[in-house]
Amino acid sequence: MAAARRGEADSRKPRAPSPVESTVRRRESRPRWIDWRTMSKKRLAWLALGGLCLVVSLGGVIVDAVGGTNPYTPPGHEGYLSHQPLLLGQREYVGTQVGPTSPGWEWRAFVTNIDMRPTTYAESMEIFSADNLEVTFEANARVQLRDGSVREVVERYSGDGWYENNVRRPYRTAVREIVRQNDAFAIKDRSEELAAAILARLRAEYEGTPIEFLDVSIGNIEYPESVERQVVANLAAEQRRQRMEVERQIAEARARIRETRAGGEARAQQIEQATLTPLYVQHEAAELYQALADDTDDDDGVAQARVIVVVPTRPDAAGVPRIDMGR
């Protein structure tokens, strides 16, 4: 019984593989490689097409990374298109384009965009006026580039740096030379007139170029405190001078009045002395005596008589006598 049970247990245990079986199993467990000999032609064609597409895609990515461009020009700008060789050679002009636009994919094509819109350029100025006073102000100029001039701007006027390299210094020079010919406080009163003169000069200077000046203005005029104190002192001195001038004119007028009056009195005396002859004086005295000697009635109607004593006051008896009246 026991022997039979041991036999059954031994029969249940797995049997060890033989060497031949182990070799076969190892071969079956290896990965199966593509066997090109057993594949169909259709499947091979699809694989070849997929590989070609992959190569082309990778090539396109590489080409685009190396030299593919899409030059874009934004609104209000003009673009200067140029081509740059990959390895050797210089960049050369291709054409222009007006934004907003883009020509699409290009090989090694580049664009230099120039803003053609009007732009205001402000310059802070500090000068000495004609009366040697320091003045600080701000000059503003509205400038734009003429349409269709992008090629000339890039090739002759430094491209984006056209203002700094070609306009800024002549503009400041024109402002300085025109403004400093005026007194300090006349600049504020004549700011519009001075701006018009500056604009006319700059337009004449840049005539025939891509640069166009639209407007010029002068503002924010300031004077240092020392200048203001000096101006106040000058005004006070001017007021004193004007007051003294008025007083001098009044004194001269009074002197002329006194002179005129004295001359009139002298002429009157001359006329009086020339016309009052002795006979005329005696005649007038006689008339006076007659008038005084007339009888007059008193309030009660009684006639009264006057006694007149005539005593000459001059040796020639031609003077007006002193009259002594009595009853």
C-alpha positions as CSV (number, residue, x, y, z in Angstrom):
1,M,0.0,0.0,0.0
2,A,2.6,2.4,1.0
3,A,4.7,1.6,-2.0
4,A,1.8,2.2,-4.3
5,R,1.2,5.7,-2.8
6,R,4.8,6.7,-3.2
7,G,4.6,5.6,-6.8
8,E,1.6,7.9,-7.4
9,A,3.4,10.8,-5.8
10,D,6.4,10.4,-7.9
11,S,4.2,10.3,-11.0
12,R,2.7,13.7,-10.2
13,K,6.1,15.6,-10.1
14,P,7.0,17.5,-13.3
15,R,9.4,15.7,-15.5
16,A,12.7,17.4,-16.3
17,P,13.0,18.3,-20.0
18,S,15.5,16.6,-22.1
19,P,18.4,18.6,-23.7
20,V,16.7,18.5,-27.1
21,E,13.5,20.0,-25.6
22,S,15.4,22.7,-23.8
23,T,17.1,23.8,-27.1
24,V,13.8,24.0,-28.9
25,R,12.2,26.0,-26.2
26,R,15.1,28.5,-26.2
27,R,14.8,29.0,-29.9
28,E,11.0,29.6,-29.7
29,S,11.4,32.2,-26.9
30,R,13.8,34.5,-29.0
31,P,12.2,37.6,-30.7
32,R,11.2,37.2,-34.3
33,W,12.9,39.6,-36.7
34,I,11.3,40.8,-39.9
35,D,11.9,38.4,-42.6
36,W,12.0,40.5,-45.8
37,R,11.9,37.3,-47.8
38,T,8.5,36.3,-46.5
39,M,6.9,39.8,-46.7
40,S,4.6,40.7,-49.7
41,K,5.6,43.4,-52.2
42,K,2.6,45.6,-51.3
43,R,3.7,45.8,-47.7
44,L,7.2,46.6,-48.7
45,A,6.0,49.5,-50.9
46,W,4.1,51.0,-48.0
47,L,7.1,50.8,-45.8
48,A,9.3,52.4,-48.4
49,L,6.7,55.3,-48.8
50,G,6.6,55.9,-45.1
51,G,10.3,56.0,-44.8
52,L,10.5,58.5,-47.7
53,C,7.9,60.8,-46.1
54,L,9.9,60.7,-42.9
55,V,13.1,61.6,-44.6
56,V,11.4,64.4,-46.6
57,S,9.8,65.8,-43.4
58,L,13.1,65.8,-41.6
59,G,14.8,67.4,-44.5
60,G,12.1,70.1,-44.7
61,V,12.5,70.9,-41.0
62,I,16.2,71.2,-41.4
63,V,16.0,73.4,-44.5
64,D,13.4,75.7,-42.8
65,A,15.6,75.9,-39.7
66,V,18.6,76.8,-41.7
67,G,17.2,79.4,-44.2
68,G,13.4,79.5,-44.3
69,T,11.9,82.9,-43.6
70,N,8.5,84.7,-43.9
71,P,9.3,88.4,-43.8
72,Y,6.4,90.4,-42.4
73,T,5.8,94.1,-42.5
74,P,3.3,95.6,-40.0
75,P,0.8,98.4,-40.7
76,G,2.2,101.9,-41.2
77,H,5.6,100.5,-42.3
78,E,7.4,99.9,-45.5
79,G,9.7,96.9,-45.8
80,Y,13.1,96.7,-47.5
81,L,13.4,93.1,-48.8
82,S,16.9,91.6,-49.2
83,H,18.4,88.1,-49.8
84,Q,21.3,86.8,-47.8
85,P,23.3,83.8,-49.2
86,L,23.7,80.9,-46.9
87,L,27.5,80.7,-46.9
88,L,29.2,83.2,-49.2
89,G,28.2,86.5,-50.6
90,Q,26.7,89.8,-49.5
91,R,23.1,90.7,-48.9
92,E,21.4,92.2,-51.9
93,Y,18.3,94.2,-52.5
94,V,15.2,92.2,-53.7
95,G,12.3,94.7,-53.4
96,T,10.0,96.6,-51.1
97,Q,6.6,95.9,-49.6
98,V,4.0,98.0,-47.9
99,G,2.5,96.7,-44.7
100,P,0.5,95.0,-43.5
101,T,1.8,92.2,-45.8
102,S,3.9,89.1,-46.0
103,P,5.2,87.3,-49.2
104,G,5.0,83.9,-47.6
105,W,7.8,81.4,-47.2
106,E,11.1,82.5,-48.7
107,W,14.6,81.1,-48.8
108,R,17.0,83.4,-46.9
109,A,14.8,86.5,-47.5
110,F,14.9,89.2,-44.8
111,V,13.1,92.5,-44.3
112,T,14.0,95.8,-42.7
113,N,10.8,97.6,-41.7
114,I,10.8,101.4,-41.5
115,D,8.0,103.3,-39.8
116,M,6.6,105.8,-42.2
117,R,4.0,107.4,-39.9
118,P,4.3,110.9,-38.5
119,T,6.3,111.0,-35.3
120,T,7.0,113.8,-32.8
121,Y,10.6,114.3,-31.8
122,A,11.2,116.4,-28.6
123,E,14.5,118.1,-28.0
124,S,15.3,119.8,-24.7
125,M,17.3,123.0,-25.3
126,E,19.4,125.2,-23.0
127,I,20.7,128.4,-24.6
128,F,21.8,132.0,-23.8
129,S,19.5,134.6,-25.3
130,A,20.5,137.9,-26.9
131,D,20.5,139.7,-23.5
132,N,22.8,136.9,-22.0
133,L,20.1,135.2,-20.0
134,E,20.0,131.4,-19.7
135,V,16.7,130.0,-21.1
136,T,15.5,126.4,-21.0
137,F,12.7,125.2,-23.3
138,E,11.5,122.2,-25.4
139,A,11.3,122.1,-29.2
140,N,9.0,119.6,-30.8
141,A,9.0,118.6,-34.4
142,R,6.5,116.3,-36.2
143,V,8.4,114.5,-39.0
144,Q,7.5,111.7,-41.4
145,L,9.1,109.8,-44.3
146,R,7.7,110.2,-47.7
147,D,5.8,107.3,-49.2
148,G,7.8,104.9,-51.3
149,S,11.2,106.1,-50.0
150,V,12.1,103.1,-47.9
151,R,14.9,102.0,-50.2
152,E,16.6,105.4,-50.1
153,V,16.1,105.6,-46.4
154,V,17.8,102.2,-45.8
155,E,20.6,102.6,-48.3
156,R,21.5,106.4,-47.7
157,Y,20.0,107.4,-44.4
158,S,20.9,104.6,-42.0
159,G,17.6,102.8,-41.9
160,D,16.0,102.9,-38.5
161,G,18.6,105.4,-37.3
162,W,17.7,108.1,-39.9
163,Y,16.6,110.7,-37.3
164,E,19.6,110.3,-35.0
165,N,22.2,110.2,-37.8
166,N,20.7,112.7,-40.3
167,V,18.2,115.0,-38.6
168,R,18.8,115.5,-34.9
169,R,21.9,117.7,-35.1
170,P,20.8,120.0,-37.9
171,Y,17.4,120.3,-36.2
172,R,19.0,121.4,-32.9
173,T,21.3,123.8,-34.7
174,A,18.5,125.5,-36.5
175,V,16.5,125.9,-33.3
176,R,19.5,127.3,-31.4
177,E,20.5,129.8,-34.0
178,I,17.1,131.2,-34.5
179,V,16.0,131.4,-30.9
180,R,19.1,132.9,-29.4
181,Q,18.7,136.0,-31.5
182,N,15.9,137.2,-29.2
183,D,15.8,138.4,-25.7
184,A,14.9,135.9,-23.0
185,F,11.4,137.1,-22.3
186,A,10.6,137.8,-25.9
187,I,11.0,134.1,-26.7
188,K,7.8,133.3,-24.9
189,D,5.9,136.1,-26.7
190,R,7.3,135.2,-30.1
191,S,7.2,131.4,-29.8
192,E,4.9,130.9,-32.7
193,E,6.8,133.2,-35.0
194,L,10.1,131.5,-34.1
195,A,8.6,128.1,-34.7
196,A,7.5,129.1,-38.1
197,A,11.0,130.4,-39.0
198,I,12.5,127.1,-37.8
199,L,10.0,125.1,-39.9
200,A,10.7,127.1,-43.0
201,R,14.5,126.7,-42.6
202,L,14.3,122.9,-42.1
203,R,11.9,122.4,-45.0
204,A,14.2,124.2,-47.3
205,E,17.2,122.2,-46.0
206,Y,15.6,118.8,-46.5
207,E,13.8,119.5,-49.7
208,G,14.3,116.7,-52.2
209,T,15.0,114.1,-49.4
210,P,12.7,111.4,-48.0
211,I,12.4,113.5,-44.8
212,E,9.4,115.8,-44.5
213,F,8.8,118.3,-41.6
214,L,5.1,118.8,-40.8
215,D,5.2,121.1,-37.8
216,V,7.5,122.7,-35.2
217,S,6.5,124.1,-31.8
218,I,8.3,125.7,-28.9
219,G,7.1,125.3,-25.3
220,N,7.9,124.7,-21.6
221,I,10.0,127.9,-21.5
222,E,11.6,128.2,-18.1
223,Y,14.0,130.7,-16.6
224,P,16.4,130.0,-13.6
225,E,15.7,131.7,-10.3
226,S,18.8,133.9,-10.7
227,V,17.4,135.2,-14.0
228,E,14.0,135.9,-12.5
229,R,15.6,137.9,-9.7
230,Q,17.7,139.8,-12.2
231,V,14.6,140.5,-14.3
232,V,12.7,141.8,-11.2
233,A,15.7,144.1,-10.4
234,N,15.8,145.3,-14.0
235,L,12.1,146.0,-13.9
236,A,12.5,148.0,-10.7
237,A,15.4,150.0,-12.2
238,E,13.4,150.6,-15.3
239,Q,10.4,151.9,-13.3
240,R,12.7,154.2,-11.4
241,R,14.2,155.5,-14.6
242,Q,10.8,156.1,-16.1
243,R,9.6,157.9,-12.9
244,M,12.7,160.2,-13.0
245,E,12.1,160.8,-16.7
246,V,8.5,161.8,-16.0
247,E,9.6,164.1,-13.2
248,R,12.2,165.7,-15.5
249,Q,9.6,166.3,-18.2
250,I,7.3,167.9,-15.6
251,A,10.0,170.2,-14.3
252,E,10.9,171.2,-17.9
253,A,7.2,171.9,-18.6
254,R,6.9,174.1,-15.5
255,A,10.1,175.9,-16.4
256,R,8.7,176.6,-19.9
257,I,5.5,177.8,-18.3
258,R,7.3,180.2,-16.0
259,E,9.5,181.4,-18.9
260,T,6.4,182.0,-21.1
261,R,4.6,183.8,-18.3
262,A,7.6,186.0,-17.5
263,G,8.0,186.8,-21.2
264,G,4.3,187.7,-21.4
265,E,4.5,190.0,-18.4
266,A,7.6,191.7,-19.9
267,R,5.9,192.3,-23.2
268,A,2.8,193.6,-21.4
269,Q,5.0,196.1,-19.5
270,Q,6.7,197.1,-22.7
271,I,3.3,197.7,-24.4
272,E,2.0,199.6,-21.4
273,Q,5.1,201.9,-21.3
274,A,4.9,202.5,-25.0
275,T,1.2,203.4,-25.0
276,L,0.7,205.4,-21.8
277,T,2.1,208.8,-22.9
278,P,2.0,211.9,-20.6
279,L,-0.8,213.5,-22.5
280,Y,-2.9,210.4,-22.4
281,V,-2.4,210.1,-18.6
282,Q,-3.4,213.8,-18.1
283,H,-6.5,213.3,-20.2
284,E,-7.5,210.2,-18.2
285,A,-6.8,212.1,-15.0
286,A,-9.0,215.0,-16.1
287,E,-11.8,212.7,-16.9
288,L,-11.5,211.1,-13.4
289,Y,-11.5,214.5,-11.7
290,Q,-14.6,215.6,-13.6
291,A,-16.4,212.4,-12.5
292,L,-15.4,212.9,-8.9
293,A,-16.4,216.6,-8.9
294,D,-19.9,216.0,-10.1
295,D,-22.5,216.9,-7.5
296,T,-24.5,214.1,-6.1
297,D,-27.6,214.0,-4.0
298,D,-27.6,212.5,-0.6
299,D,-30.2,210.1,0.5
300,D,-32.3,213.0,1.7
301,G,-32.1,214.8,-1.6
302,V,-29.7,217.5,-0.4
303,A,-27.0,218.3,-3.0
304,Q,-23.4,217.8,-1.8
305,A,-20.2,219.2,-3.3
306,R,-16.7,217.6,-3.3
307,V,-13.4,219.4,-3.0
308,I,-10.6,217.7,-4.9
309,V,-7.0,218.5,-4.3
310,V,-4.7,217.5,-7.1
311,V,-1.0,217.0,-6.3
312,P,1.2,215.6,-9.1
313,T,3.2,212.5,-8.2
314,R,5.9,212.9,-10.8
315,P,8.1,215.8,-11.7
316,D,6.7,216.0,-15.2
317,A,3.2,216.2,-13.8
318,A,2.3,213.3,-16.1
319,G,1.7,210.7,-13.4
320,V,-1.6,209.8,-12.0
321,P,-2.1,212.2,-9.1
322,R,-2.8,211.1,-5.6
323,I,-6.4,212.1,-4.9
324,D,-7.6,213.4,-1.5
325,M,-11.4,213.7,-1.3
326,G,-13.3,215.7,1.2
327,R,-16.5,217.6,1.6
